[in-house]
């Protein structure tokens, strides 16, 4: 792939997505060039941590509406992303620049991993479900780039660098540690045992978070104490999934926010299911051809398998936790699944792309109006 063709398609996709978000921001009454436009809810915690460190753990006051025995403080947010903001000066503007650089990096990396000019997959990556959080002051774009980087580095066997990417993902966001089981299963399936260094890197990232929070707050369990009040608990994933999809079929649970976010969850789930089914069919055809004596690559290709394992982990984990977790934000971390989209029939690719683009505008409007968190 020539140097120019390596850069301009991702940059074009990036500009197209940012143009749509900017138009929605203006229509919602917010100037797109103002950093405050891209800050909502948790954004304030990340910027405050970047500038002042972690606040002390305290029991929640009545104005928070949480029980008095619950714990409040900023320890419920991971330190990796605030550290990056601090390095670049600590301002909201710096956080917005980090998001832009990381999102563009994701698109460049996806275009490289696609290997051929699959423009529907690239545009789908730009308008992937939850893409407004790729522009906002959230760790989503940083974690997405780290996950994609880990996948891209594992394939040629650059496991030390992949371990560093896994460490960054785990230090920035709780589900970043999922790269440990993803790469572990992948390494065992393909007998690439030196990839276990990546598992260690991911676990070290999570351990570093706990150690840093202990140093800042005096408690090893500070993160868990703060998060406990949000009602997370292990449960059946399909119960949580059907509860989020309920507004699509039951008017009692339907409003503009619940209906739009349910549509995004349906699209995200469809992408994961289609990727799994398509890969299974492809593997079945390979196994049939292999039985006839035709020399073929491995039944489950390394790139396909690591993407599928990643999609399964990042799709299942939020559903298993339940509680008040915002699925529509977590769904943005399913981004690597676009690498399997070129195997879909072209009409299906275009249908998914048009659907994702159509959902991007109302999801962005909900974000700008503070109706999603």
C-alpha positions in Angstrom: 0.0 0.0 0.0 1.5 3.4 -1.0 2.2 6.0 1.6 -0.5 8.3 0.4 -3.2 5.6 0.3 -2.2 4.6 3.8 -3.1 8.0 5.3 -5.7 9.8 3.3 -8.6 7.3 3.5 -8.5 7.2 7.4 -8.1 10.9 7.5 -11.1 11.4 5.2 -13.2 9.0 7.4 -12.1 10.9 10.5 -13.1 14.3 9.0 -16.4 12.9 7.8 -17.3 11.6 11.3 -16.1 14.9 13.0 -18.2 16.9 10.5 -21.3 15.0 11.5 -20.6 15.4 15.2 -19.9 19.1 14.8 -23.2 19.6 12.9 -25.1 17.8 15.6 -23.3 19.9 18.3 -24.3 23.1 16.5 -27.9 21.9 16.2 -27.9 21.1 19.9 -26.6 24.6 20.8 -23.0 23.8 21.5 -19.9 25.3 19.7 -17.9 22.3 18.4 -14.5 24.0 18.9 -15.1 24.5 22.6 -13.6 21.8 24.8 -16.5 22.0 27.2 -18.8 20.7 24.4 -17.0 17.4 24.6 -17.2 17.1 28.4 -20.0 15.3 30.2 -20.3 13.6 33.6 -17.2 11.4 34.1 -15.1 13.9 32.0 -14.9 16.3 35.0 -13.4 13.5 37.1 -10.7 12.7 34.6 -9.6 16.3 34.2 -9.8 16.9 38.0 -7.6 13.8 38.7 -5.2 15.0 36.0 -4.7 18.3 37.8 -5.2 17.6 41.5 -4.8 13.8 41.9 -7.3 11.6 43.7 -9.6 13.0 46.3 -9.9 11.3 49.7 -12.5 8.5 50.2 -15.5 9.8 52.2 -18.9 8.5 52.9 -21.5 10.0 50.5 -23.3 13.1 51.6 -27.2 13.4 51.3 -27.0 15.6 48.2 -25.4 12.7 46.2 -28.6 10.7 46.7 -26.5 7.6 47.7 -26.9 5.8 51.1 -24.8 7.4 53.9 -22.8 4.2 54.2 -21.7 4.3 50.5 -18.3 5.6 49.6 -17.7 8.6 47.3 -14.6 10.1 45.8 -12.7 10.0 42.5 -11.1 6.6 43.1 -13.7 5.0 40.9 -11.9 6.2 37.8 -8.6 4.7 36.5 -5.4 6.8 36.4 -3.9 6.1 33.0 -6.0 8.5 31.0 -5.7 11.4 33.5 -1.9 10.9 33.4 -1.9 11.4 29.7 -4.0 14.6 30.1 -1.6 15.8 32.8 1.5 15.2 30.5 -0.1 17.4 27.9 -0.9 20.2 30.3 -4.0 19.1 32.1 -6.5 21.2 30.3 -9.8 20.0 28.7 -8.4 21.1 25.4 -5.5 18.7 25.8 -8.0 15.9 26.6 -9.9 16.7 23.3 -6.6 16.6 21.3 -5.8 13.2 22.9 -9.2 11.8 21.8 -8.7 13.1 18.2 -5.2 11.7 17.9 -6.2 8.3 19.3 -9.3 8.1 17.1 -7.3 8.9 14.0 -4.7 6.4 15.1 -7.4 3.7 15.4 -8.6 4.4 11.8 -5.0 4.3 10.4 -4.4 1.0 12.2 -7.6 -0.5 11.0 -6.9 0.6 7.4 -3.5 -1.1 7.7 -4.9 -4.3 9.2 -7.6 -4.5 6.5 -4.7 -4.9 4.0 -7.1 -4.2 1.0 -9.2 -1.2 0.2 -12.4 -2.2 2.1 -13.8 1.3 2.4 -17.2 0.3 3.9 -15.3 -1.3 6.8 -13.2 1.8 7.3 -16.2 4.1 7.3 -18.0 1.8 9.7 -15.0 2.1 12.0 -15.4 5.9 11.9 -19.2 5.7 12.6 -19.0 2.7 14.9 -21.6 2.5 17.6 -20.7 4.8 20.5 -18.4 6.9 18.2 -19.3 10.2 20.0 -17.2 8.9 22.9 -14.3 8.6 20.5 -14.3 12.4 20.3 -15.3 13.2 23.9 -13.2 13.6 27.1 -13.4 9.9 28.0 -10.7 7.1 27.9 -12.6 5.3 25.1 -10.3 6.3 22.2 -7.1 5.7 24.2 -8.3 2.2 25.2 -9.5 1.4 21.7 -6.1 2.3 20.2 -4.4 0.2 22.8 -6.6 -2.8 22.1 -6.1 -2.5 18.4 -2.4 -1.9 18.8 -2.2 -5.0 21.0 -3.9 -7.1 18.3 -1.8 -5.6 15.5 1.4 -6.3 17.4 0.5 -9.9 18.4 0.0 -11.0 14.8 3.7 -10.6 13.7 4.9 -11.8 17.2 6.0 -8.5 18.6 4.8 -9.5 22.1 6.9 -7.2 24.2 5.4 -4.2 22.5 1.9 -5.8 22.6 2.4 -6.3 26.3 3.0 -2.5 26.7 -0.2 -1.8 24.7 -2.1 -4.2 27.0 -0.7 -2.5 30.1 -1.9 0.9 28.8 -5.4 -0.5 28.2 -5.6 -2.0 31.6 -4.3 1.2 33.3 -6.9 3.4 31.5 -10.1 1.5 31.8 -11.4 -1.5 33.9 -12.3 -3.7 30.9 -8.8 -3.1 29.4 -7.7 -6.0 31.5 -9.8 -8.3 29.3 -6.9 -8.4 27.0 -5.3 -10.9 29.4 -7.9 -13.7 28.9 -8.3 -12.8 25.2 -4.6 -13.2 24.4 -4.3 -16.2 26.8 -6.9 -18.1 24.8 -5.5 -17.0 21.5 -2.0 -18.1 22.5 -3.2 -21.5 23.6 -5.3 -22.0 20.4 -2.5 -21.1 18.1 0.4 -22.4 20.3 2.1 -19.0 20.4 3.2 -19.4 24.0 5.5 -16.4 24.0 2.4 -14.3 23.8 1.9 -14.9 27.5 4.1 -11.8 28.0 1.0 -9.9 26.8 -1.1 -11.5 29.5 1.5 -10.4 32.1 1.5 -6.9 30.7 -2.2 -6.6 31.1 -2.2 -7.9 34.7 0.7 -5.6 35.6 -1.4 -2.6 34.3 -4.3 -3.6 36.5 -1.9 -4.1 39.5 -0.3 -0.7 38.9 -3.8 0.9 39.1 -4.5 -0.7 42.5 -1.0 0.3 43.7 -1.4 3.9 42.6 -4.8 4.2 44.2 -3.4 2.8 47.4 -0.7 5.4 47.3 -3.2 8.2 46.7 -6.0 7.1 49.0 -4.5 4.7 51.5 -6.8 1.8 50.4 -6.0 -1.0 48.0 -9.8 -1.5 47.5 -10.5 2.2 46.9 -11.8 1.6 43.3 -14.2 -1.2 44.4 -15.5 0.8 47.4 -16.5 3.7 45.1 -17.9 1.5 42.4 -20.0 -0.7 44.8 -22.8 1.9 45.0 -23.6 1.6 41.3 -25.2 -1.8 41.8 -23.0 -3.9 39.6 -23.4 -7.7 40.1 -22.8 -10.8 38.2 -25.8 -12.0 36.3 -27.0 -13.8 33.2 -25.9 -11.8 30.1 -29.0 -12.3 28.1 -31.2 -11.0 31.0 -29.2 -7.7 30.8 -29.3 -7.7 27.0 -33.0 -8.2 26.8 -33.6 -5.6 29.5 -31.7 -3.0 27.3 -33.6 -4.1 24.2 -37.0 -3.9 25.9 -37.8 -0.4 24.7 -37.8 -1.6 21.1 -40.8 -3.8 21.7 -42.5 -2.4 24.9 -43.8 1.1 24.8 -43.9 1.4 28.6 -40.1 1.5 28.7 -39.7 3.7 25.6 -38.5 7.3 25.4 -36.1 9.0 23.0 -33.0 8.0 25.1 -33.9 4.3 25.8 -35.1 3.7 22.3 -32.0 5.1 20.6 -29.6 3.4 22.9 -31.5 0.1 22.4 -31.1 0.5 18.7 -27.3 0.9 19.1 -27.2 -2.1 21.4 -29.1 -4.1 18.7 -26.6 -3.0 16.0 -23.6 -3.8 18.2 -24.9 -7.2 19.1 -25.7 -7.9 15.4 -22.2 -7.0 14.4 -20.7 -9.5 17.0 -23.2 -12.3 16.0 -22.6 -11.7 12.3 -18.8 -11.8 12.8 -19.1 -15.1 14.7 -21.4 -16.7 12.3 -19.5 -15.6 9.2 -16.2 -16.8 10.7 -17.7 -20.1 11.7 -19.1 -20.7 8.2 -15.7 -19.8 6.7 -13.9 -22.2 9.1 -16.4 -24.9 8.2 -15.7 -24.5 4.5 -12.0 -24.7 5.2 -12.4 -27.8 7.2 -14.4 -29.5 4.4 -11.7 -28.5 1.8 -9.0 -29.7 4.1 -10.6 -33.1 4.4 -10.5 -33.4 0.6 -6.7 -32.9 0.7 -6.5 -29.3 -0.4 -3.6 -27.5 1.4 -5.1 -24.6 3.4 -4.1 -22.3 6.2 -5.2 -23.0 9.7 -8.9 -23.6 10.1 -9.3 -20.5 12.4 -7.0 -17.8 11.2 -4.9 -15.9 13.8 -6.3 -12.5 12.9 -9.9 -13.6 12.8 -9.6 -15.6 16.1 -8.0 -12.8 18.1 -10.7 -10.3 16.9 -13.5 -12.8 17.7 -12.1 -13.5 21.2 -11.8 -9.7 21.8 -15.3 -9.1 20.6 -16.7 -11.8 22.7 -14.9 -10.6 25.9 -15.8 -6.9 25.4 -19.4 -7.7 24.5 -20.0 -10.2 27.4 -18.3 -8.4 30.2 -20.6 -5.4 30.5 -23.7 -7.7 30.2 -22.4 -9.9 33.0 -21.9 -6.9 35.3 -25.4 -5.4 34.7 -26.2 -2.7 37.2 -26.2 0.9 35.9 -23.3 0.3 33.4 -23.7 2.4 30.2 -23.7 -0.2 27.5 -23.8 2.4 24.7 -20.4 3.6 25.9 -18.9 0.2 26.4 -20.0 -0.8 22.9 -17.4 1.5 21.3 -14.7 -0.9 22.5 -16.1 -3.6 20.1 -14.4 -1.6 17.3 -11.9 -4.4 16.3 -14.9 -6.4 15.0 -14.8 -4.2 11.8 -11.8 -6.2 10.7 -14.1 -9.1 10.0 -16.7 -7.0 8.2 -15.0 -7.4 4.7 -16.0 -11.1 4.8 -19.7 -10.1 4.8 -21.6 -9.8 1.5 -21.3 -6.2 0.2 -25.0 -5.4 0.5 -24.8 -6.3 4.2 -21.7 -4.2 4.7 -23.5 -1.2 3.2 -26.6 -1.8 5.3 -24.6 -1.9 8.5 -22.7 1.3 7.5 -25.8 3.2 6.7 -27.4 2.1 9.9 -24.4 3.1 12.0 -24.2 6.5 10.3 -28.0 7.1 10.8 -27.6 6.2 14.5 -24.6 8.4 15.0 -26.6 11.7 14.9 -29.3 10.9 17.5 -26.7 9.3 19.8 -24.5 12.4 19.5 -27.5 14.6 20.2 -28.3 12.6 23.4 -24.7 13.1 24.5 -24.6 16.8 23.9 -27.9 17.3 25.8 -26.6 15.3 28.8 -29.1 12.5 28.4 -26.4 9.8 28.2 -23.6 9.4 30.6 
